Amino acid sequence: MTRRVFLAAAAAILIVGAILRTVWLTSDPPTTATVGVVWHDEGAWVHNARNRALWGAWRTDNWNPMFLTPVFTGLEYGAFRMFGVGTWQARTVPVLSGLFAIGFLMAGLAAAANRRAALFGGLLLAGNYVFVMWNRAALMESTMTSLVVVSWASLALARKRPAWGVLAGVAAVLAWFTKASAAFYLAAIGIEVILAVVKRPRGSFYEKRKTTPEVVFVIAGLVAATVLIGVVFVVPHWSEYRFYNWQMSVVRKPSYTLHDIRDRATWIPIVHDFFMWMWPVLAIACVGILGIVSRWRTAAPAERVLVLWVIVGLIELAVHDSGNERRYVMFMPALIALAAIVIGTGRPGISAPAVRQPLARWMAVPLLLGLGYLAAGSLLRVGFLTEIHGGDHPFHRVVMLAAGVSLGLTLALIIWWQRVADWLAQCQIPAGAGVSIVAATLLVDAWHISEWARHRSTFNYQASIEVGRLLAPGALVHGKLANGLALENRIRPIFIGHGFGNYDDRLQRDDVRYILTYVSPKVGFESQQGSDMIQDLLDRYPARRVIATLVVNETGPADRAELIDKAPGSHPRAPD
């Protein structure tokens, strides 16, 4: 493939990707074939950027997510300054993030594999239904994932031009300061860097290699970005930074008992349909992982980091949270890149001499069990959807069945190890087969996107406009939903989180006259464990009056929110 043809095809992919991400940009996220986008979180996470753009101050209340995601906040502020405050304006940041991810993924694959692999990867990422929808939501996941892709691609490009390593290190740090969930990638690239410079005995799995120039540049980028952001941002705001990144994001959320970690680990391929819809890509990516591991000593750093990206990311999910769809967005580029390398090069990449080593088959057992469970669970869940969505033990049967299939597959591979390894080492994937796999995957994505387009609505956008029509600019409004409905007006939302934000004084704020909250599917649906919290606030003002009932769309078009006047006229609040 000539350079001109490749660049033209890459440009066409980016154009198609841009159209999918920008058309009907104010539409509601999908509620069927859900991707897990919580639309009312958009206003909450751009809160500080909106404050600065409208009122000239970053902080106007006690909810300040800029200490958790300063990079995302800064980018959103730039979008608001350039285009004005609004829904589509806020979504330009994830749109551009998604396009950067597509472009850099193609660049990285061209460097790590070949141009055909690059185009396959670009097509799969550009058209991936879930990734498209996350690229249309003003939330951090798209930007964080994009920066991870930029870092990985820069590492791949650094093999020929080591100076790219600086960007690999800087982008990895910026991903962390976009969302702390990027810890998995810092760990992945950190493992590769550490094992590239420390001394190891000859013949070990990580045999000593000469420290290459790109590794030095990566270290320089990591250190420079960390020190600069630490001095300018973290140290001056240490108490706030620690609260938002540790107390609120880690301590407050999951339980870390072995029982809970086991549950979260077994849920990963089952609880959501993320892996199910991209199952061919997942299966080929698993083969790609086995291929890279089999030639670990000679594999390129970018290939090893791809494997670590997936493995460390899965560990992070098991430890922290596997029940939320947003946690899975970070896997899409890695799985697509692994599959694209296999399809684009036309071979699984298994090293026959390596797998013939006496201990190879037994060392591979944990990896085979894990990847087998991931592939089996994500496919078998199709037959257990009723149980998964309800019941006392919704995952029990499918977990046991997936574990059994994984164990059986692993035993079969161990028994016929040499025969399978030799076949995979010599296996060639025809170009037509690769094209067919990519086309079939894209057809499924196109069907999902067309279904969303056919049923699309703008209920949330229209509700935000209606709030601006009902309330004067600067009106104080209580509730997380007030943040969600603040992008098309100039109200001042007062965020209430469960034990954070403006939680402590919520019952004493008579200066905040209005409340915005869900009433369907239930009161306080917008807040974690928020039903009782919002109900306490409503009970505080028994003379409240409903100003308007708004149609919103989180679980479907039947959702309703109410704009409430706490104390119309001279009616007092309830006594203490």
RODO-2510 file (C-alpha; in nm, 4 decimals, decimal comma):
residues 576
     n   res          X          Y          Z
     1     m     0,0000     0,0000     0,0000
     2     t     0,1510     0,3319    -0,1014
     3     r     0,1808     0,6181     0,1424
     4     r    -0,0617     0,8278    -0,0641
     5     v    -0,3295     0,5587    -0,0655
     6     f    -0,2842     0,5011     0,3074
     7     l    -0,3155     0,8698     0,3943
     8     a    -0,6231     0,9089     0,1728
     9     a    -0,7906     0,6074     0,3346
    10     a    -0,6977     0,7308     0,6836
    11     a    -0,8447     1,0733     0,6048
    12     a    -1,1663     0,9101     0,4815
    13     i    -1,1915     0,7111     0,8052
    14     l    -1,1478     1,0291     1,0105
    15     i    -1,4157     1,2068     0,8058
    16     v    -1,6651     0,9235     0,8613
    17     g    -1,5719     0,9175     1,2294
    18     a    -1,6284     1,2930     1,2547
    19     i    -1,9723     1,2665     1,0925
    20     l    -2,0830     0,9909     1,3316
    21     r    -1,9683     1,1970     1,6286
    22     t    -2,1076     1,5372     1,5310
    23     v    -2,4402     1,4757     1,3591
    24     w    -2,7349     1,5584     1,5907
    25     l    -2,4866     1,6468     1,8646
    26     t    -2,7551     1,7719     2,1071
    27     s    -2,9470     1,4428     2,0951
    28     d    -2,9934     1,2277     2,4036
    29     p    -2,7596     0,9309     2,4552
    30     p    -2,9116     0,5916     2,3727
    31     t    -3,1267     0,4154     2,6291
    32     t    -3,1720     0,0953     2,4262
    33     a    -2,8658    -0,1261     2,3754
    34     t    -2,7309     0,0927     2,6521
    35     v    -2,3742     0,2177     2,6536
    36     g    -2,3910     0,3518     3,0076
    37     v    -2,3717     0,7247     2,9347
    38     v    -2,5332     0,9069     3,2283
    39     w    -2,6375     1,2296     3,0579
    40     h    -2,7032     1,4340     3,3733
    41     d    -2,3391     1,3807     3,4784
    42     e    -2,2290     1,6050     3,1920
    43     g    -2,3324     1,9277     3,3631
    44     a    -2,1826     1,8136     3,6917
    45     w    -1,8386     1,7406     3,5447
    46     v    -1,8157     2,0618     3,3418
    47     h    -1,9358     2,2635     3,6426
    48     n    -1,6110     2,4499     3,7107
    49     a    -1,5493     2,5243     3,3433
    50     r    -1,9042     2,6631     3,3143
    51     n    -1,8533     2,8725     3,6286
    52     r    -1,5399     3,0282     3,4882
    53     a    -1,6930     3,0950     3,1475
    54     l    -2,0144     3,2520     3,2835
    55     w    -1,9204     3,4066     3,6166
    56     g    -1,5431     3,4531     3,5951
    57     a    -1,4727     3,2233     3,8935
    58     w    -1,3853     2,8546     3,8981
    59     r    -1,5552     2,7915     4,2330
    60     t    -1,9076     2,9039     4,3173
    61     d    -2,0095     2,6282     4,5615
    62     n    -1,8576     2,3225     4,7311
    63     w    -1,8619     2,0952     4,4262
    64     n    -1,5316     2,1390     4,2426
    65     p    -1,4420     1,8412     4,0208
    66     m    -1,1565     2,0409     3,8673
    67     f    -0,9416     1,8955     4,1488
    68     l    -1,0264     1,5485     4,0203
    69     t    -1,0031     1,6186     3,6475
    70     p    -0,8070     1,9390     3,5803
    71     v    -0,7168     1,8507     3,2197
    72     f    -1,0786     1,7852     3,1206
    73     t    -1,1923     2,0996     3,3030
    74     g    -0,9345     2,3125     3,1202
    75     l    -1,0335     2,1723     2,7819
    76     e    -1,4028     2,2314     2,8517
    77     y    -1,3298     2,5887     2,9556
    78     g    -1,1457     2,6399     2,6295
    79     a    -1,4473     2,5071     2,4373
    80     f    -1,6826     2,7388     2,6281
    81     r    -1,4586     3,0400     2,5682
    82     m    -1,4385     2,9625     2,1981
    83     f    -1,7972     2,8607     2,1223
    84     g    -2,0051     2,9732     2,4224
    85     v    -2,1671     2,7655     2,6963
    86     g    -2,4044     2,4973     2,5745
    87     t    -2,4639     2,1275     2,5215
    88     w    -2,3009     2,0851     2,1822
    89     q    -2,0157     2,3113     2,2857
    90     a    -1,9403     2,0897     2,5875
    91     r    -1,9471     1,7823     2,3640
    92     t    -1,6866     1,9157     2,1226
    93     v    -1,4136     1,8095     2,3679
    94     p    -1,5008     1,4365     2,3623
    95     v    -1,5656     1,4563     1,9875
    96     l    -1,2137     1,5838     1,9235
    97     s    -1,0765     1,3361     2,1769
    98     g    -1,2358     1,0510     1,9850
    99     l    -1,0929     1,1716     1,6550
   100     f    -0,7473     1,2046     1,8089
   101     a    -0,7799     0,8478     1,9378
   102     i    -0,8648     0,7201     1,5887
   103     g    -0,5821     0,9121     1,4225
   104     f    -0,3154     0,8155     1,6750
   105     l    -0,4301     0,4540     1,6846
   106     m    -0,3747     0,4328     1,3089
   107     a    -0,0345     0,5991     1,3415
   108     g     0,0669     0,3624     1,6198
   109     l    -0,0512     0,0519     1,4338
   110     a     0,1301     0,1594     1,1186
   111     a     0,4496     0,1808     1,3245
   112     a     0,3900    -0,1351     1,5303
   113     a     0,2557    -0,3546     1,2485
   114     n     0,1734    -0,2244     0,9001
   115     r    -0,0585     0,0097     0,7121
   116     r    -0,3251    -0,2534     0,6578
   117     a    -0,3463    -0,3150     1,0316
   118     a    -0,3637     0,0609     1,0826
   119     l    -0,6648     0,0976     0,8517
   120     f    -0,8417    -0,2021     1,0063
   121     g    -0,7891    -0,0556     1,3531
   122     g    -0,9003     0,2898     1,2460
   123     l    -1,2182     0,1530     1,0873
   124     l    -1,3085    -0,0546     1,3928
   125     l    -1,2521     0,2322     1,6363
   126     a    -1,4194     0,4953     1,4181
   127     g    -1,7346     0,2876     1,3778
   128     n    -1,7540     0,1230     1,7203
   129     y    -2,1034     0,2001     1,8471
   130     v    -2,0111     0,2266     2,2142
   131     f    -1,7035     0,4400     2,1458
   132     v    -1,9011     0,6694     1,9147
   133     m    -2,1597     0,7337     2,1850
   134     w    -1,8998     0,7996     2,4518
   135     n    -1,7281     1,0394     2,2122
   136     r    -2,0562     1,2338     2,2044
   137     a    -2,0866     1,2742     2,5839
   138     a    -1,9191     1,5555     2,7789
   139     l    -1,7611     1,3134     3,0266
   140     m    -1,3984     1,2310     3,1034
   141     e    -1,3776     0,8757     2,9694
   142     s    -1,3360     0,9762     2,6052
   143     t    -1,0596     1,2270     2,6772
   144     m    -0,8764     0,9966     2,9193
   145     t    -0,8853     0,7079     2,6720
   146     s    -0,7706     0,9344     2,3896
   147     l    -0,4647     1,0445     2,5877
   148     v    -0,3821     0,6803     2,6621
   149     v    -0,3962     0,6079     2,2881
   150     v    -0,1741     0,9100     2,2165
   151     s     0,0783     0,7787     2,4689
   152     w     0,0747     0,4261     2,3280
   153     a     0,1021     0,5437     1,9669
   154     s     0,3907     0,7744     2,0583
   155     l     0,5681     0,4790     2,2181
   156     a     0,5251     0,2841     1,8943
   157     l     0,6509     0,5775     1,6853
   158     a     0,9499     0,6205     1,9181
   159     r     1,1128     0,3042     1,7804
   160     k     1,2209     0,5039     1,4745
   161     r     1,2205     0,8526     1,6247
   162     p     1,2983     0,8292     1,9971
   163     a     1,1860     1,1877     2,0679
   164     w     0,8265     1,0631     2,0407
   165     g     0,8922     0,9017     2,3780
   166     v     0,8560     1,2407     2,5455
   167     l     0,4971     1,2667     2,4241
   168     a     0,4345     0,9082     2,5379
   169     g     0,5317     1,0029     2,8926
   170     v     0,3535     1,3397     2,8967
   171     a     0,0289     1,1971     2,7543
   172     a     0,0280     0,9169     3,0143
   173     v     0,0498     1,1713     3,2969
   174     l    -0,2173     1,3921     3,1362
   175     a    -0,4469     1,0866     3,1156
   176     w    -0,4131     1,0462     3,4934
   177     f    -0,5005     1,4113     3,5501
   178     t    -0,8005     1,3694     3,3228
   179     k    -0,9302     1,0775     3,5258
   180     a    -0,7491     0,8798     3,7930
   181     s    -0,8786     0,5565     3,6378
   182     a    -0,5817     0,5912     3,4014
   183     a    -0,3715     0,4457     3,6843
   184     f    -0,3859     0,1153     3,4953
   185     y    -0,1965     0,2662     3,2017
   186     l     0,0614     0,4419     3,4164
   187     a     0,1245     0,1032     3,5775
   188     a     0,1465    -0,0656     3,2364
   189     i     0,3939     0,1773     3,0834
   190     g     0,5768     0,1972     3,4178
   191     i     0,6301    -0,1803     3,4200
   192     e     0,7729    -0,1670     3,0675
   193     v     1,0040     0,1232     3,1561
   194     i     1,1256    -0,0307     3,4826
   195     l     1,1968    -0,3693     3,3312
   196     a     1,3825    -0,2004     3,0465
   197     v     1,6389    -0,0438     3,2796
   198     v     1,6796    -0,2734     3,5818
   199     k     1,9365    -0,5510     3,5832
   200     r     1,8056    -0,9056     3,5387
   201     p     1,9800    -1,2419     3,5167
   202     r     2,0561    -1,3707     3,1695
   203     g     1,7928    -1,6148     3,0477
   204     s     1,5126    -1,4722     3,2632
   205     f     1,1702    -1,3998     3,1186
   206     y     1,2577    -1,0288     3,1128
   207     e     1,6149    -1,0766     2,9954
   208     k     1,8354    -0,7690     3,0220
   209     r     1,8162    -0,5501     2,7160
   210     k     2,0106    -0,2418     2,6323
   211     t     1,8259     0,0646     2,7545
   212     t     1,7040     0,2177     2,4299
   213     p     1,6852     0,5924     2,3628
   214     e     1,3046     0,5907     2,3463
   215     v     1,2886     0,4598     2,7040
   216     v     1,5021     0,7519     2,8197
   217     f     1,2693     0,9947     2,6442
   218     v     0,9606     0,8265     2,7957
   219     i     1,1105     0,8635     3,1430
   220     a     1,1884     1,2272     3,0684
   221     g     0,8288     1,2911     2,9620
   222     l     0,6848     1,1145     3,2679
   223     v     0,9099     1,2990     3,5111
   224     a     0,8765     1,6419     3,3493
   225     a     0,4957     1,6310     3,3299
   226     t     0,4606     1,4930     3,6842
   227     v     0,6902     1,7529     3,8378
   228     l     0,5363     2,0434     3,6483
   229     i     0,1747     1,9531     3,7293
   230     g     0,2720     1,8636     4,0846
   231     v     0,4341     2,2013     4,1491
   232     v     0,1748     2,4116     3,9674
   233     f    -0,1430     2,2258     4,0636
   234     v    -0,1205     1,9384     4,3125
   235     v     0,0943     2,0875     4,5886
   236     p    -0,0887     2,4249     4,6078
   237     h    -0,4252     2,2434     4,6266
   238     w    -0,3190     1,9308     4,8132
   239     s    -0,6128     1,9055     5,0559
   240     e    -0,8724     1,9364     4,7776
   241     y    -0,6750     1,7094     4,5453
   242     r    -0,6440     1,4414     4,8121
   243     f    -1,0137     1,4605     4,9023
   244     y    -1,1439     1,4250     4,5470
   245     n    -0,8918     1,1622     4,4347
   246     w    -0,8746     0,9503     4,7478
   247     q    -1,1578     1,0101     4,9931
   248     m    -1,4303     1,0532     4,7325
   249     s    -1,3102     0,8263     4,4510
   250     v    -1,1507     0,5387     4,6420
   251     v    -1,2414     0,5264     5,0112
   252     r    -1,6063     0,6240     4,9651
   253     k    -1,6923     0,3745     4,6931
   254     p    -1,6228     0,0026     4,6822
   255     s    -1,5574    -0,2600     4,9449
   256     y    -1,2162    -0,4217     4,9148
   257     t    -1,2760    -0,7584     5,0813
   258     l    -1,1575    -1,0689     4,8975
   259     h    -1,5205    -1,1742     4,8500
   260     d    -1,6068    -0,8456     4,6804
   261     i    -1,2949    -0,8501     4,4630
   262     r    -1,3798    -1,2046     4,3555
   263     d    -1,7320    -1,0973     4,2658
   264     r    -1,6135    -0,7967     4,0659
   265     a    -1,3575    -1,0104     3,8825
   266     t    -1,6133    -1,2735     3,7800
   267     w    -1,8632    -1,0060     3,6730
   268     i    -1,6292    -0,8416     3,4205
   269     p    -1,7391    -1,0231     3,1029
   270     i    -2,0965    -1,0803     3,2189
   271     v    -2,2482    -0,7796     3,3922
   272     h    -2,2554    -0,5654     3,0750
   273     d    -2,2804    -0,6436     2,7039
   274     f    -1,9650    -0,4465     2,6212
   275     f    -1,7529    -0,7478     2,5221
   276     m    -2,0482    -0,9343     2,3735
   277     w    -2,1118    -0,6871     2,0920
   278     m    -1,7441    -0,6845     1,9893
   279     w    -1,6879    -1,0555     2,0502
   280     p    -1,4993    -1,1357     1,7252
   281     v    -1,2582    -0,8515     1,8041
   282     l    -1,2232    -0,9786     2,1627
   283     a    -1,1536    -1,3365     2,0521
   284     i    -0,8883    -1,2306     1,7997
   285     a    -0,7374    -0,9915     2,0558
   286     c    -0,7011    -1,2830     2,2986
   287     v    -0,5069    -1,4741     2,0318
   288     g    -0,2972    -1,1617     1,9768
   289     i    -0,2169    -1,1453     2,3479
   290     l    -0,1017    -1,5089     2,3441
   291     g     0,1161    -1,4369     2,0419
   292     i     0,2867    -1,1369     2,2013
   293     v     0,3424    -1,3195     2,5308
   294     s     0,4978    -1,6163     2,3471
   295     r     0,7640    -1,3856     2,1973
   296     w     0,7803    -1,1478     2,4919
   297     r     1,1572    -1,0948     2,4856
   298     t     1,1622    -0,9962     2,1197
   299     a     0,8257    -0,8174     2,1018
   300     a     0,8285    -0,4421     2,0515
   301     p     0,7678    -0,2247     2,3622
   302     a     0,4375    -0,1031     2,2151
   303     e     0,3190    -0,4639     2,1785
   304     r     0,4079    -0,5487     2,5370
   305     v     0,2352    -0,2358     2,6645
   306     l    -0,0823    -0,3360     2,4773
   307     v    -0,0870    -0,6654     2,6682
   308     l    -0,0155    -0,4915     2,9988
   309     w    -0,2857    -0,2345     2,9162
   310     v    -0,5478    -0,5109     2,9044
   311     i    -0,4216    -0,7217     3,1945
   312     v    -0,3567    -0,4362     3,4377
   313     g    -0,6842    -0,2729     3,3327
   314     l    -0,8764    -0,5914     3,4156
   315     i    -0,7046    -0,6047     3,7544
   316     e    -0,8061    -0,2435     3,8189
   317     l    -1,1684    -0,3281     3,7402
   318     a    -1,1622    -0,6260     3,9756
   319     v    -1,0166    -0,4176     4,2574
   320     h    -1,2166    -0,0987     4,2110
   321     d    -1,5375    -0,1309     4,0098
   322     s    -1,6609    -0,3593     3,7327
   323     g    -2,0294    -0,2724     3,7656
   324     n    -2,0242     0,0589     3,5789
   325     e    -2,0188     0,0686     3,1992
   326     r    -1,7900     0,3710     3,1896
   327     r    -1,5046     0,1635     3,3318
   328     y    -1,4873    -0,0438     3,0131
   329     v    -1,4338     0,2378     2,7616
   330     m    -1,0586     0,2253     2,8190
   331     f    -1,0339    -0,1278     2,6744
   332     m    -1,1726    -0,0502     2,3273
   333     p    -0,8568     0,0859     2,1586
   334     a    -0,6353    -0,1845     2,3113
   335     l    -0,8562    -0,4760     2,2050
   336     i    -0,9051    -0,3262     1,8602
   337     a    -0,5293    -0,2685     1,8217
   338     l    -0,4485    -0,6267     1,9249
   339     a    -0,7060    -0,7671     1,6823
   340     a    -0,5926    -0,5334     1,4034
   341     i    -0,2309    -0,6488     1,4398
   342     v    -0,3386    -1,0120     1,3995
   343     i    -0,5699    -0,9411     1,1057
   344     g    -0,3436    -0,6863     0,9402
   345     t    -0,0277    -0,8974     0,9537
   346     g    -0,2209    -1,2126     0,8667
   347     r    -0,0777    -1,4228     1,1491
   348     p    -0,1336    -1,4770     1,5229
   349     g     0,2335    -1,4135     1,5930
   350     i     0,2949    -1,7272     1,8014
   351     s     0,6644    -1,8073     1,8482
   352     a     0,7059    -2,1833     1,7948
   353     p     1,0505    -2,2092     1,9630
   354     a     0,9215    -2,0301     2,2724
   355     v     0,6156    -2,2512     2,3202
   356     r     0,8283    -2,5646     2,2802
   357     q     1,0082    -2,4827     2,6041
   358     p     0,9266    -2,7441     2,8733
   359     l     0,7623    -2,5011     3,1163
   360     a     0,5828    -2,2925     2,8527
   361     r     0,2522    -2,4775     2,8622
   362     w     0,2292    -2,4646     3,2414
   363     m     0,3297    -2,0990     3,2592
   364     a     0,0513    -2,0245     3,0104
   365     v    -0,2234    -2,1834     3,2254
   366     p    -0,3237    -1,8685     3,4216
   367     l    -0,3347    -1,6617     3,1026
   368     l    -0,5369    -1,9259     2,9184
   369     l    -0,7848    -1,9546     3,2058
   370     g    -0,8302    -1,5773     3,2287
   371     l    -0,8673    -1,5116     2,8578
   372     g    -1,0878    -1,8187     2,8172
   373     y    -1,3211    -1,6968     3,0905
   374     l    -1,3322    -1,3489     2,9379
   375     a    -1,4267    -1,4852     2,5946
   376     a    -1,6646    -1,7537     2,7203
   377     g    -1,8462    -1,5347     2,9725
   378     s    -1,9072    -1,2507     2,7295
   379     l    -2,0594    -1,4926     2,4767
   380     l    -2,2545    -1,7210     2,7116
   381     r    -2,4267    -1,4265     2,8834
   382     v    -2,6596    -1,4106     2,5809
   383     g    -2,8434    -1,7171     2,7111
   384     f    -2,8849    -1,5791     3,0634
   385     l    -3,0110    -1,2246     3,0095
   386     t    -3,3204    -1,2798     3,2266
   387     e    -3,1085    -1,3971     3,5178
   388     i    -2,8493    -1,1245     3,4690
   389     h    -3,1128    -0,8516     3,4882
   390     g    -3,2847    -0,9899     3,7975
   391     g    -3,2872    -1,2521     4,0690
   392     d    -3,1114    -1,3083     4,3998
   393     h    -2,7975    -1,4562     4,2402
   394     p    -2,8168    -1,3295     3,8843
   395     f    -2,4659    -1,4278     3,7716
   396     h    -2,4210    -1,7624     3,9448
   397     r    -2,5090    -2,0038     3,6637
   398     v    -2,3393    -1,8145     3,3839
   399     v    -2,0252    -1,7645     3,5971
   400     m    -2,0030    -2,1364     3,6689
   401     l    -2,0697    -2,2314     3,3070
   402     a    -1,8147    -1,9806     3,1724
   403     a    -1,5569    -2,1044     3,4235
   404     g    -1,6250    -2,4625     3,3161
   405     v    -1,5854    -2,3769     2,9480
   406     s    -1,2620    -2,1901     3,0205
   407     l    -1,1258    -2,4823     3,2212
   408     g    -1,2207    -2,7321     2,9507
   409     l    -1,0649    -2,5190     2,6777
   410     t    -0,7458    -2,4761     2,8791
   411     l    -0,7176    -2,8519     2,9449
   412     a    -0,7661    -2,9240     2,5746
   413     l    -0,4940    -2,6764     2,4818
   414     i    -0,2562    -2,8246     2,7393
   415     i    -0,3191    -3,1793     2,6105
   416     w    -0,2710    -3,0864     2,2459
   417     w    -0,0268    -2,8068     2,3222
   418     q     0,2419    -2,8742     2,0663
   419     r     0,0009    -2,9481     1,7832
   420     v    -0,2018    -2,6303     1,8458
   421     a     0,1104    -2,4182     1,8931
   422     d     0,2652    -2,5399     1,5681
   423     w    -0,0579    -2,4778     1,3802
   424     l    -0,0914    -2,1235     1,5200
   425     a     0,2740    -2,0501     1,4446
   426     q     0,2222    -2,1449     1,0793
   427     c    -0,1332    -2,0123     1,0453
   428     q    -0,1914    -1,7466     0,7812
   429     i    -0,5076    -1,5343     0,7814
   430     p    -0,6154    -1,4479     0,4246
   431     a    -0,6725    -1,0819     0,3548
   432     g    -1,0295    -1,1582     0,2530
   433     a    -1,0998    -1,3199     0,5894
   434     g    -0,9683    -1,0122     0,7703
   435     v    -1,1851    -0,7844     0,5606
   436     s    -1,4888    -1,0051     0,6294
   437     i    -1,4321    -0,9967     1,0062
   438     v    -1,3970    -0,6186     1,0082
   439     a    -1,7013    -0,5747     0,7821
   440     a    -1,9203    -0,8022     0,9964
   441     t    -1,8200    -0,6162     1,3120
   442     l    -1,8908    -0,2803     1,1515
   443     l    -2,2322    -0,3995     1,0287
   444     v    -2,3333    -0,4764     1,3870
   445     d    -2,2135    -0,1311     1,4950
   446     a    -2,3950     0,0316     1,2030
   447     w    -2,7175    -0,1421     1,3041
   448     h    -2,6885    -0,0094     1,6597
   449     i    -2,6119     0,3426     1,5383
   450     s    -2,9032     0,3356     1,2937
   451     e    -3,1394     0,2198     1,5702
   452     w    -3,0250     0,5078     1,7890
   453     a    -3,0658     0,7532     1,5001
   454     r    -3,4150     0,6228     1,4252
   455     h    -3,5313     0,6658     1,7856
   456     r    -3,3203     0,9688     1,8776
   457     s    -3,4694     1,2477     2,0875
   458     t    -3,3656     1,5817     2,2386
   459     f    -3,5707     1,5715     2,5588
   460     n    -3,2792     1,6664     2,7859
   461     y    -3,1680     1,9524     2,5636
   462     q    -3,5236     2,0901     2,5434
   463     a    -3,5708     2,0516     2,9195
   464     s    -3,2585     2,2599     2,9814
   465     i    -3,3920     2,5332     2,7534
   466     e    -3,7249     2,5217     2,9384
   467     v    -3,5505     2,5687     3,2749
   468     g    -3,3879     2,8838     3,1342
   469     r    -3,7288     3,0093     3,0246
   470     l    -3,8809     2,9514     3,3698
   471     l    -3,5971     3,0822     3,5885
   472     a    -3,4073     3,4084     3,5778
   473     p    -3,0304     3,4100     3,5141
   474     g    -2,8398     3,3533     3,8370
   475     a    -3,1234     3,1653     4,0104
   476     l    -2,9895     2,9218     4,2717
   477     v    -3,1174     2,5659     4,2206
   478     h    -3,0547     2,2679     4,4477
   479     g    -2,9757     1,9182     4,3248
   480     k    -2,7416     1,7255     4,0990
   481     l    -3,0044     1,7347     3,8263
   482     a    -2,9755     2,1146     3,8332
   483     n    -2,6184     2,0682     3,7095
   484     g    -2,7377     1,8275     3,4442
   485     l    -2,9932     2,0771     3,3129
   486     a    -2,7699     2,3863     3,3344
   487     l    -2,5955     2,3889     2,9973
   488     e    -2,8666     2,5720     2,8005
   489     n    -2,9356     2,8452     3,0595
   490     r    -2,7654     3,0620     3,3205
   491     i    -2,8952     2,9192     3,6476
   492     r    -2,6534     2,8594     3,9350
   493     p    -2,6780     2,4911     4,0301
   494     i    -2,5938     2,3866     4,3872
   495     f    -2,4684     2,0296     4,3591
   496     i    -2,5643     1,7791     4,6302
   497     g    -2,3641     1,4570     4,6388
   498     h    -2,4000     1,1733     4,8850
   499     g    -2,1757     1,3010     5,1643
   500     f    -1,9857     1,5528     4,9509
   501     g    -2,0421     1,8700     4,7518
   502     n    -2,3069     2,0882     4,9194
   503     y    -2,4426     1,7990     5,1228
   504     d    -2,3775     1,9245     5,4772
   505     d    -2,5743     2,2493     5,4568
   506     r    -2,8448     2,1367     5,2167
   507     l    -3,1221     2,1684     5,4771
   508     q    -3,0187     2,5207     5,5823
   509     r    -2,9913     2,6885     5,2436
   510     d    -3,3056     2,9030     5,2361
   511     d    -3,1274     3,1288     4,9852
   512     v    -3,1533     2,8442     4,7326
   513     r    -3,5168     2,8763     4,6360
   514     y    -3,5548     2,5979     4,3791
   515     i    -3,5036     2,2222     4,3569
   516     l    -3,4611     2,0105     4,0442
   517     t    -3,4974     1,6353     4,0847
   518     y    -3,6262     1,3251     3,9164
   519     v    -3,9703     1,2008     4,0166
   520     s    -3,9666     0,9131     3,7675
   521     p    -3,8187     0,6465     3,7652
   522     k    -3,8058     0,7572     4,1314
   523     v    -3,7418     1,0624     4,3451
   524     g    -3,3698     1,1374     4,3674
   525     f    -3,2795     0,8954     4,0880
   526     e    -2,9973     1,1265     3,9789
   527     s    -2,7847     1,0700     4,2912
   528     q    -2,6114     0,7604     4,4225
   529     q    -2,8119     0,6485     4,7254
   530     g    -2,9871     0,9799     4,6679
   531     s    -3,3544     0,8989     4,7086
   532     d    -3,3592     0,9491     5,0863
   533     m    -3,1271     1,2483     5,0630
   534     i    -3,3519     1,4334     4,8166
   535     q    -3,6637     1,3281     5,0058
   536     d    -3,5202     1,4827     5,3240
   537     l    -3,4737     1,8068     5,1337
   538     l    -3,8300     1,7951     5,0010
   539     d    -3,9703     1,7179     5,3452
   540     r    -3,7943     2,0234     5,4792
   541     y    -4,0258     2,2416     5,2722
   542     p    -4,3810     2,1059     5,3049
   543     a    -4,5323     2,4136     5,1371
   544     r    -4,3302     2,3561     4,8217
   545     r    -4,4961     2,3995     4,4835
   546     v    -4,4211     2,2246     4,1550
   547     i    -4,3489     2,4903     3,8934
   548     a    -4,3090     2,2521     3,6005
   549     t    -4,2793     1,8867     3,5150
   550     l    -4,0083     1,8238     3,2561
   551     v    -3,9682     1,5303     3,0195
   552     v    -3,6142     1,3936     3,0420
   553     n    -3,4518     1,0810     2,9081
   554     e    -3,2186     0,8705     3,1210
   555     t    -3,3864     0,5285     3,1168
   556     g    -3,6424     0,6157     2,8481
   557     p    -3,8843     0,8905     2,7366
   558     a    -4,1150     0,8152     3,0304
   559     d    -3,8687     0,9770     3,2745
   560     r    -3,9874     1,2932     3,4478
   561     a    -3,8202     1,5678     3,6504
   562     e    -3,9818     1,8412     3,8561
   563     l    -3,8761     2,2011     3,9048
   564     i    -3,9915     2,2897     4,2553
   565     d    -4,0272     2,6200     4,4410
   566     k    -3,9312     2,5404     4,8002
   567     a    -4,1354     2,8080     4,9753
   568     p    -4,3749     2,9976     4,7482
   569     g    -4,5166     3,3162     4,8959
   570     s    -4,4462     3,3525     5,2672
   571     h    -4,4848     2,9896     5,3697
   572     p    -4,2110     2,8891     5,6152
   573     r    -4,0067     2,5736     5,5986
   574     a    -4,0645     2,2851     5,8399
   575     p    -3,9279     2,3405     6,1924
   576     d    -3,5932     2,1923     6,3015
***
